[in-house]
C-alpha cells in the first residue's frame, strides 16, 4: 500500500512540474510586446490596489488612531536627570487638582524626601491626612495623623464608590500610568492638552468629551486644567501648558522613583567596566599574547 501511494505521489509531482514548465515555456516564448503588456498590466493592477487601499484608509475616520508626538523632555537623555523643581510643581498640581478623583496608592510620602521636598516638608504633608489604622486593643479601627511610611490616601473608599461618583467610569490609579500607557509622559501631556470639539459627523453622548489621543476619542474625564487654576509656590506662571508639563513629569517620576539613581549607577558601571576593559586589553596585548605567539622548537638529540 505504501509503495502504491509513493508511486501516485511521484506521478502527481511529475505532472505538476510538466504544467509549470509548459507555462514557463509559454511566457518565455512570448514576444517582447506581449511581455511588456503583461508587465504593464501587473504594475497598473498593483498600483490600483494600493491607491484604493490608501484612499480607503484616508476617509475611514473610525480606524484612525492619533499617536502623541515626542516632546523634548529634559530627562529623556541617557545621562539626563529629572527636573526636580518640575516634580515638586507637578505634585502640587496632583494634590490640588488630580487627587480629587485619582489615587496613587503605590506611592508613599517617604518617596518625596530629597526628591521634591525635604524630610520636614514631607512629614508636614503627611500630617495633613488622617489615615485609618488599627485595630487597637479593643479591636476597633481608628484614625491617626499620617506619617512618612504611609501611602497616598485614595479619594474613595472602594472602586464602586468611585464609579458611583463618576457616572460609572472608574478613574485609574496614577502610580504607574506613565508606564502603563503607550507614549508615557508624551501621552499624558497630549491627553491633558488635547481636548477639542468633535469633527463634523461625530457625535459624543452626554457626559463624555472628545479627545483624539484617547482610545475611542470619547473620554469620561472633563478638562481638568486651565490657566491659573492654581498658584505655584515658587511663583512660576501657572499656564495651561506649564501645568500639563509639570504633572506629566511628576507622574513620570512616580512611575520610576529610582530613575535618577538607576542612571547614576549605570554611569558608574560604565566607568568601572571601561577601566576593566583597559586592564584586560593591556594584559592580553603585553602578557598573554607573548605566550600565545611564542614558538617552541624541539631538537632531537643524536642517537648513541
PLY file of the C-alpha trace (Angstrom):
ply
format ascii 1.0
element vertex 304
property float x
property float y
property float z
element edge 303
property int vertex1
property int vertex2
end_header
0.00 0.00 0.00
2.82 2.38 0.87
4.55 1.65 -2.42
1.34 2.45 -4.34
0.97 5.77 -2.51
4.58 6.73 -3.22
4.14 5.90 -6.89
0.94 8.00 -7.11
2.66 10.89 -5.40
5.55 10.73 -7.85
3.14 10.80 -10.80
1.37 13.90 -9.40
4.66 15.71 -8.85
5.82 14.95 -12.38
2.50 16.15 -13.85
2.61 19.40 -11.86
6.21 20.03 -12.89
5.27 19.47 -16.51
2.44 22.02 -16.26
4.74 24.60 -14.61
7.41 24.01 -17.24
4.82 24.36 -20.00
3.62 27.70 -18.57
7.16 28.98 -18.19
7.87 27.96 -21.78
4.79 29.84 -22.97
5.87 33.02 -21.14
9.46 32.86 -22.30
8.34 32.14 -25.81
6.08 35.19 -25.91
7.05 38.21 -27.94
8.62 41.31 -26.39
5.45 43.34 -26.89
3.37 40.75 -25.04
5.83 40.69 -22.17
5.73 44.47 -21.90
1.92 44.45 -21.97
1.74 41.81 -19.22
4.25 43.71 -17.07
2.38 46.98 -17.56
-0.90 45.29 -16.64
0.63 43.91 -13.43
2.00 47.32 -12.45
-1.34 49.02 -13.13
-3.27 46.43 -11.11
-0.87 46.64 -8.16
-0.93 50.45 -8.26
-4.72 50.50 -8.39
-4.99 48.19 -5.39
-2.50 50.31 -3.42
-4.25 53.56 -4.33
-7.66 52.15 -3.37
-6.32 50.96 -0.03
-4.74 54.35 0.69
-7.94 56.22 -0.20
-10.00 53.86 1.95
-7.78 54.44 4.97
-7.71 58.20 4.43
-11.51 58.60 4.50
-12.30 55.95 7.12
-12.16 58.04 10.29
-13.22 55.16 12.52
-9.88 53.40 12.02
-7.64 56.38 12.76
-5.53 56.36 15.91
-3.74 59.57 16.74
-0.36 58.90 18.33
1.11 61.53 20.66
4.13 63.46 19.38
7.52 63.05 21.02
8.38 66.14 23.07
11.94 67.22 24.00
11.82 66.35 27.71
14.83 67.41 29.74
15.11 63.91 31.27
14.94 61.93 28.03
18.72 61.71 27.61
20.76 58.76 28.79
22.67 60.89 31.30
19.89 63.47 31.94
18.06 63.59 35.26
14.52 64.62 36.09
13.74 68.28 36.72
13.10 68.11 40.47
11.57 71.60 40.55
9.07 70.42 37.94
8.42 67.27 40.00
7.58 69.47 43.00
5.24 71.64 40.97
3.67 68.52 39.44
2.95 67.14 42.89
1.19 70.39 43.73
-0.96 70.02 40.59
-1.81 66.44 41.53
-2.60 67.37 45.13
-4.83 70.35 44.32
-6.46 69.08 41.11
-5.99 65.39 40.27
-6.25 63.86 43.76
-9.95 64.72 43.91
-10.63 61.73 41.63
-7.41 59.77 41.06
-5.50 57.72 43.59
-1.77 56.96 43.85
-1.92 54.06 46.26
1.55 52.72 45.41
3.42 55.94 46.24
4.37 56.76 49.84
5.13 60.13 51.42
8.71 58.97 52.08
9.30 58.86 48.32
9.10 62.67 48.27
12.05 63.07 50.63
15.18 64.53 48.98
13.46 64.46 45.60
10.89 67.23 45.60
10.62 68.01 49.32
12.78 67.94 52.41
12.10 65.45 55.18
10.34 68.06 57.33
8.18 69.18 54.41
7.22 65.59 53.61
6.30 64.99 57.26
4.16 68.13 57.24
2.37 66.95 54.09
1.68 63.54 55.67
0.26 65.19 58.80
-2.43 66.86 56.69
-4.12 63.48 56.16
-5.94 61.23 58.60
-5.05 57.59 57.98
-7.21 54.72 59.18
-5.20 52.32 61.35
-5.79 49.51 63.77
-7.24 47.51 65.22
-6.50 48.77 68.72
-6.54 46.71 71.90
-10.34 46.62 71.80
-10.46 45.55 68.15
-11.64 48.90 66.80
-10.22 50.83 63.86
-9.12 54.41 64.49
-7.83 57.41 62.59
-4.41 58.90 63.19
-2.28 61.61 61.53
-0.24 60.44 58.59
3.47 59.69 58.68
6.22 59.18 56.12
5.68 55.43 55.83
2.02 55.85 54.81
0.93 55.68 51.19
-1.09 58.38 49.47
-4.73 58.02 50.56
-7.39 57.30 47.95
-10.22 59.78 47.38
-12.81 56.96 47.51
-13.25 54.04 49.87
-13.54 51.48 47.06
-13.96 51.14 43.30
-17.76 51.04 43.45
-17.85 54.37 45.27
-15.51 55.80 42.61
-17.77 54.58 39.79
-20.88 55.95 41.51
-19.29 59.39 41.80
-18.12 59.47 38.16
-21.17 58.29 36.20
-19.95 54.70 36.05
-16.39 55.49 34.96
-13.54 54.32 37.19
-10.69 56.89 37.44
-7.44 54.93 37.01
-4.75 54.88 39.65
-1.90 57.17 38.56
1.01 55.44 40.31
2.26 53.70 37.15
0.20 55.48 34.50
3.32 56.78 32.73
4.48 53.20 32.14
1.04 51.68 31.60
0.19 53.91 28.62
1.93 53.80 25.25
3.89 57.01 24.89
4.44 57.63 28.61
4.65 61.29 29.52
4.09 62.25 25.87
0.68 60.57 26.02
-0.20 62.22 29.35
0.72 65.71 28.13
-1.11 65.22 24.82
-4.19 63.87 26.58
-4.37 66.77 29.02
-3.94 69.38 26.29
-5.83 67.58 23.51
-9.45 68.37 24.36
-11.29 69.93 21.43
-14.64 69.99 19.68
-15.50 66.80 17.77
-15.20 66.98 13.97
-18.25 67.11 11.75
-20.15 63.85 11.66
-19.05 62.60 15.08
-21.47 62.83 17.98
-20.37 62.47 21.59
-23.04 61.41 24.04
-23.75 63.41 27.14
-21.20 63.02 29.91
-18.29 62.31 27.54
-15.72 64.62 25.99
-13.89 64.43 22.69
-10.14 63.84 22.87
-8.33 62.48 19.79
-5.49 60.99 21.88
-7.78 58.82 24.00
-8.60 55.35 22.59
-12.07 55.68 21.11
-11.82 59.52 21.21
-14.57 59.72 23.86
-13.32 60.17 27.43
-15.32 60.49 30.64
-12.87 62.90 32.31
-13.69 66.55 31.83
-10.88 69.01 31.01
-9.13 69.41 34.36
-6.51 72.09 33.68
-6.98 75.75 32.90
-4.79 78.82 33.00
-4.08 79.98 36.56
-6.22 77.21 38.08
-3.68 77.07 40.92
-0.88 79.31 42.13
2.58 77.77 42.21
4.58 78.08 45.41
7.74 79.15 43.57
5.99 81.85 41.54
6.13 80.05 38.19
3.29 81.23 35.90
0.62 78.52 36.04
-0.20 78.46 32.34
-2.17 75.64 30.79
0.84 74.01 29.13
3.04 74.51 32.22
0.51 72.72 34.41
0.28 69.80 31.96
4.06 69.60 31.63
4.72 69.61 35.38
2.13 66.96 36.23
3.44 64.79 33.37
6.98 65.00 34.79
5.66 64.18 38.28
3.80 61.12 37.03
6.90 60.00 35.11
8.91 60.22 38.32
6.17 58.46 40.32
6.24 55.51 37.93
10.01 55.09 38.48
11.21 56.92 41.61
14.59 55.24 41.17
15.12 56.57 37.62
17.86 59.06 38.51
19.60 56.57 40.79
19.49 53.91 38.08
21.09 56.26 35.56
23.75 57.22 38.11
24.55 53.58 38.79
24.69 52.91 35.05
27.25 55.70 34.62
29.37 54.28 37.44
29.14 50.82 35.91
30.31 52.17 32.55
33.32 53.82 34.19
34.29 50.66 36.08
33.81 48.44 33.04
35.89 50.85 30.93
38.80 50.57 33.36
38.39 46.78 33.47
38.43 46.69 29.67
41.65 48.71 29.54
43.27 46.39 32.10
42.13 43.30 30.19
43.39 44.72 26.90
46.78 45.51 28.44
47.07 42.04 29.92
46.16 40.40 26.62
48.41 42.60 24.49
51.53 42.56 26.62
51.25 39.42 28.73
49.08 36.69 27.26
49.95 37.43 23.62
53.60 36.64 24.30
52.69 33.14 25.43
50.28 32.67 22.57
52.72 33.70 19.82
55.80 32.00 21.12
57.36 29.28 19.03
58.61 26.11 20.56
61.34 24.26 18.70
62.39 20.76 19.57
65.80 19.48 18.61
66.21 15.77 18.62
69.45 14.61 20.06
71.54 12.19 18.03
71.36 8.51 18.71
74.12 6.97 20.80
0 1
1 2
2 3
3 4
4 5
5 6
6 7
7 8
8 9
9 10
10 11
11 12
12 13
13 14
14 15
15 16
16 17
17 18
18 19
19 20
20 21
21 22
22 23
23 24
24 25
25 26
26 27
27 28
28 29
29 30
30 31
31 32
32 33
33 34
34 35
35 36
36 37
37 38
38 39
39 40
40 41
41 42
42 43
43 44
44 45
45 46
46 47
47 48
48 49
49 50
50 51
51 52
52 53
53 54
54 55
55 56
56 57
57 58
58 59
59 60
60 61
61 62
62 63
63 64
64 65
65 66
66 67
67 68
68 69
69 70
70 71
71 72
72 73
73 74
74 75
75 76
76 77
77 78
78 79
79 80
80 81
81 82
82 83
83 84
84 85
85 86
86 87
87 88
88 89
89 90
90 91
91 92
92 93
93 94
94 95
95 96
96 97
97 98
98 99
99 100
100 101
101 102
102 103
103 104
104 105
105 106
106 107
107 108
108 109
109 110
110 111
111 112
112 113
113 114
114 115
115 116
116 117
117 118
118 119
119 120
120 121
121 122
122 123
123 124
124 125
125 126
126 127
127 128
128 129
129 130
130 131
131 132
132 133
133 134
134 135
135 136
136 137
137 138
138 139
139 140
140 141
141 142
142 143
143 144
144 145
145 146
146 147
147 148
148 149
149 150
150 151
151 152
152 153
153 154
154 155
155 156
156 157
157 158
158 159
159 160
160 161
161 162
162 163
163 164
164 165
165 166
166 167
167 168
168 169
169 170
170 171
171 172
172 173
173 174
174 175
175 176
176 177
177 178
178 179
179 180
180 181
181 182
182 183
183 184
184 185
185 186
186 187
187 188
188 189
189 190
190 191
191 192
192 193
193 194
194 195
195 196
196 197
197 198
198 199
199 200
200 201
201 202
202 203
203 204
204 205
205 206
206 207
207 208
208 209
209 210
210 211
211 212
212 213
213 214
214 215
215 216
216 217
217 218
218 219
219 220
220 221
221 222
222 223
223 224
224 225
225 226
226 227
227 228
228 229
229 230
230 231
231 232
232 233
233 234
234 235
235 236
236 237
237 238
238 239
239 240
240 241
241 242
242 243
243 244
244 245
245 246
246 247
247 248
248 249
249 250
250 251
251 252
252 253
253 254
254 255
255 256
256 257
257 258
258 259
259 260
260 261
261 262
262 263
263 264
264 265
265 266
266 267
267 268
268 269
269 270
270 271
271 272
272 273
273 274
274 275
275 276
276 277
277 278
278 279
279 280
280 281
281 282
282 283
283 284
284 285
285 286
286 287
287 288
288 289
289 290
290 291
291 292
292 293
293 294
294 295
295 296
296 297
297 298
298 299
299 300
300 301
301 302
302 303
